[in-house]
Amino acid sequence: MTKKAKCYLCDKELEKNEVGLSKKLLGRNITRYYCISCLADYLDISVDDLLSKIEEFKEQGCRLFS
């Protein structure tokens, strides 16, 4: 069984889309992942904006998102 990624700041267990969003916005080779709330704070944007970006990336066919 593989170990689930956790948020670097709050230690929340992450969903696949949260890991994908961290990689997409911060770089594929990152080692620190963020939950959607912490990522929104880190980037100083809203959670709703990030959720919209996830949908946009899915529509574009990005394989980082389920």
MDTraj code that builds the backbone (N, CA, C; nanometers):
import mdtraj as md
import numpy as np

residues = "MET THR LYS LYS ALA LYS CYS TYR LEU CYS ASP LYS GLU LEU GLU LYS ASN GLU VAL GLY LEU SER LYS LYS LEU LEU GLY ARG ASN ILE THR ARG TYR TYR CYS ILE SER CYS LEU ALA ASP TYR LEU ASP ILE SER VAL ASP ASP LEU LEU SER LYS ILE GLU GLU PHE LYS GLU GLN GLY CYS ARG LEU PHE SER".split()
xyz = np.array([
    [0.0838, -0.1179, 0.0000],
    [0.0000, 0.0000, 0.0000],
    [0.0887, 0.1248, 0.0000],
    [0.0547, 0.2227, -0.0849],
    [0.1357, 0.3430, -0.0932],
    [0.0977, 0.4429, 0.0143],
    [0.1966, 0.5194, 0.0558],
    [0.1756, 0.6204, 0.1581],
    [0.1093, 0.7425, 0.0947],
    [0.0040, 0.7934, 0.1561],
    [-0.0673, 0.9107, 0.1058],
    [0.0127, 1.0366, 0.1381],
    [0.0118, 1.1305, 0.0449],
    [0.0775, 1.2590, 0.0678],
    [-0.0021, 1.3391, 0.1692],
    [0.0689, 1.4208, 0.2451],
    [0.0053, 1.5071, 0.3442],
    [0.0437, 1.6517, 0.3175],
    [-0.0451, 1.7416, 0.3581],
    [-0.0197, 1.8837, 0.3424],
    [0.1026, 1.9236, 0.4243],
    [0.1912, 1.9996, 0.3632],
    [0.3137, 2.0451, 0.4276],
    [0.2832, 2.1343, 0.5479],
    [0.1749, 2.2116, 0.5415],
    [0.1449, 2.3065, 0.6490],
    [0.0531, 2.2507, 0.7567],
    [-0.0565, 2.1854, 0.7182],
    [-0.1562, 2.1434, 0.8182],
    [-0.1608, 1.9927, 0.8419],
    [-0.0844, 1.9157, 0.7648],
    [-0.0720, 1.7705, 0.7818],
    [-0.1975, 1.6924, 0.7412],
    [-0.2903, 1.7560, 0.6692],
    [-0.4108, 1.6885, 0.6202],
    [-0.3721, 1.5890, 0.5110],
    [-0.4362, 1.4727, 0.5107],
    [-0.4144, 1.3756, 0.4041],
    [-0.4746, 1.4316, 0.2751],
    [-0.3991, 1.4265, 0.1661],
    [-0.4386, 1.4927, 0.0425],
    [-0.5091, 1.4006, -0.0559],
    [-0.5995, 1.4595, -0.1305],
    [-0.6653, 1.3932, -0.2420],
    [-0.5765, 1.4061, -0.3655],
    [-0.6028, 1.3237, -0.4653],
    [-0.5227, 1.3247, -0.5876],
    [-0.5226, 1.4621, -0.6539],
    [-0.6379, 1.5281, -0.6580],
    [-0.6447, 1.6594, -0.7225],
    [-0.5640, 1.7652, -0.6486],
    [-0.5523, 1.7531, -0.5172],
    [-0.4710, 1.8483, -0.4411],
    [-0.3225, 1.8288, -0.4715],
    [-0.2803, 1.7042, -0.4812],
    [-0.1408, 1.6756, -0.5184],
    [-0.1159, 1.7255, -0.6612],
    [-0.2091, 1.6963, -0.7517],
    [-0.1960, 1.7411, -0.8899],
    [-0.1896, 1.8917, -0.9024],
    [-0.2719, 1.9620, -0.8254],
    [-0.2729, 2.1076, -0.8312],
    [-0.1424, 2.1657, -0.7791],
    [-0.0904, 2.1086, -0.6715],
    [0.0397, 2.1539, -0.6204],
    [0.1472, 2.1361, -0.7276],
    [0.1482, 2.0202, -0.7921],
    [0.2477, 1.9939, -0.8967],
    [0.2291, 2.0880, -1.0156],
    [0.1046, 2.1090, -1.0564],
    [0.0766, 2.1917, -1.1742],
    [0.1174, 2.3368, -1.1498],
    [0.0896, 2.3886, -1.0315],
    [0.1153, 2.5299, -1.0051],
    [0.2538, 2.5594, -0.9488],
    [0.3148, 2.4609, -0.8817],
    [0.4436, 2.4855, -0.8166],
    [0.5596, 2.4113, -0.8815],
    [0.5304, 2.3189, -0.9723],
    [0.6348, 2.2447, -1.0419],
    [0.6256, 2.0961, -1.0153],
    [0.6496, 2.0166, -1.1179],
    [0.6329, 1.8708, -1.1066],
    [0.7331, 1.8048, -1.0122],
    [0.8446, 1.8695, -0.9857],
    [0.9488, 1.8080, -0.9029],
    [0.9431, 1.8513, -0.7570],
    [0.8325, 1.9124, -0.7136],
    [0.8232, 1.9571, -0.5750],
    [0.8170, 1.8381, -0.4799],
    [0.8560, 1.8625, -0.3561],
    [0.8491, 1.7584, -0.2537],
    [0.7541, 1.7973, -0.1412],
    [0.7061, 1.9212, -0.1421],
    [0.6115, 1.9698, -0.0421],
    [0.4789, 1.9984, -0.1111],
    [0.3747, 1.9318, -0.0645],
    [0.2423, 1.9465, -0.1230],
    [0.1513, 2.0209, -0.0261],
    [0.0481, 2.0847, -0.0805],
    [-0.0441, 2.1638, -0.0001],
    [-0.1881, 2.1198, -0.0244],
    [-0.2698, 2.1231, 0.0819],
    [-0.4124, 2.1032, 0.0633],
    [-0.4665, 2.2279, -0.0063],
    [-0.5868, 2.2216, -0.0550],
    [-0.6399, 2.3326, -0.1335],
    [-0.6504, 2.4613, -0.0511],
    [-0.6839, 2.4506, 0.0761],
    [-0.6946, 2.5695, 0.1617],
    [-0.5587, 2.6347, 0.1852],
    [-0.4598, 2.5533, 0.2190],
    [-0.3256, 2.6068, 0.2436],
    [-0.2632, 2.6604, 0.1151],
    [-0.2892, 2.5940, 0.0022],
    [-0.2371, 2.6412, -0.1257],
    [-0.2988, 2.7760, -0.1618],
    [-0.4285, 2.7909, -0.1364],
    [-0.4951, 2.9187, -0.1627],
    [-0.4321, 3.0298, -0.0780],
    [-0.4069, 3.0018, 0.0495],
    [-0.3410, 3.1003, 0.1356],
    [-0.2002, 3.1311, 0.0856],
    [-0.1252, 3.0267, 0.0502],
    [0.0117, 3.0420, 0.0029],
    [0.0186, 3.1279, -0.1238],
    [-0.0774, 3.1064, -0.2150],
    [-0.0788, 3.1807, -0.3412],
    [-0.1614, 3.3097, -0.3336],
    [-0.2248, 3.3331, -0.2193],
    [-0.3078, 3.4514, -0.1957],
    [-0.4209, 3.4634, -0.2981],
    [-0.4908, 3.3498, -0.3183],
    [-0.6096, 3.3466, -0.4040],
    [-0.7185, 3.2664, -0.3319],
    [-0.8369, 3.2656, -0.3872],
    [-0.9472, 3.1965, -0.3190],
    [-0.9487, 3.0466, -0.3521],
    [-1.0083, 2.9711, -0.2627],
    [-1.0278, 2.8278, -0.2843],
    [-1.1136, 2.8066, -0.4089],
    [-1.2159, 2.8900, -0.4272],
    [-1.3027, 2.8788, -0.5453],
    [-1.2242, 2.8957, -0.6748],
    [-1.1274, 2.9871, -0.6750],
    [-1.0434, 3.0049, -0.7938],
    [-0.9640, 2.8779, -0.8230],
    [-0.9121, 2.8151, -0.7184],
    [-0.8357, 2.6911, -0.7376],
    [-0.9255, 2.5776, -0.7857],
    [-1.0454, 2.5691, -0.7313],
    [-1.1388, 2.4654, -0.7767],
    [-1.1742, 2.4856, -0.9240],
    [-1.1880, 2.6102, -0.9653],
    [-1.2138, 2.6408, -1.1072],
    [-1.0957, 2.5992, -1.1937],
    [-0.9749, 2.6227, -1.1448],
    [-0.8553, 2.5839, -1.2206],
    [-0.8480, 2.4319, -1.2350],
    [-0.8851, 2.3579, -1.1313],
    [-0.8854, 2.2115, -1.1403],
    [-0.9782, 2.1674, -1.2526],
    [-1.0982, 2.2240, -1.2570],
    [-1.1935, 2.1892, -1.3630],
    [-1.1393, 2.2263, -1.5003],
    [-1.0758, 2.3407, -1.5094],
    [-1.0163, 2.3853, -1.6362],
    [-0.9074, 2.2882, -1.6815],
    [-0.8214, 2.2474, -1.5888],
    [-0.7137, 2.1544, -1.6229],
    [-0.7697, 2.0183, -1.6641],
    [-0.8770, 1.9740, -1.5975],
    [-0.9418, 1.8478, -1.6351],
    [-0.9953, 1.8561, -1.7785],
    [-1.0607, 1.9673, -1.8107],
    [-1.1165, 1.9860, -1.9449],
    [-1.0076, 1.9875, -2.0516],
    [-0.8898, 2.0356, -2.0131],
    [-0.7766, 2.0376, -2.1058],
    [-0.7125, 1.8997, -2.1201],
    [-0.7539, 1.8056, -2.0353],
    [-0.7024, 1.6698, -2.0436],
    [-0.5762, 1.6453, -1.9647],
    [-0.5445, 1.7330, -1.8715],
    [-0.4238, 1.7155, -1.7895],
    [-0.4349, 1.5872, -1.7085],
    [-0.3335, 1.5027, -1.7161],
    [-0.3367, 1.3732, -1.6484],
    [-0.3075, 1.3797, -1.4992],
    [-0.2765, 1.4979, -1.4468],
    [-0.2530, 1.5122, -1.3025],
    [-0.3833, 1.5094, -1.2233],
    [-0.4961, 1.5185, -1.2938],
    [-0.6251, 1.5301, -1.2276],
    [-0.7157, 1.4151, -1.2653],
    [-0.7971, 1.3709, -1.1673],
    [-0.8870, 1.2567, -1.1925],
    [-1.0231, 1.3041, -1.2387],
])
top = md.Topology()
chain = top.add_chain()
for i, resn in enumerate(residues, 1):
    res = top.add_residue(resn, chain, resSeq=i)
    for name in ("N", "CA", "C"):
        top.add_atom(name, md.element.get_by_symbol(name[0]), res)
traj = md.Trajectory(xyz[None], top)
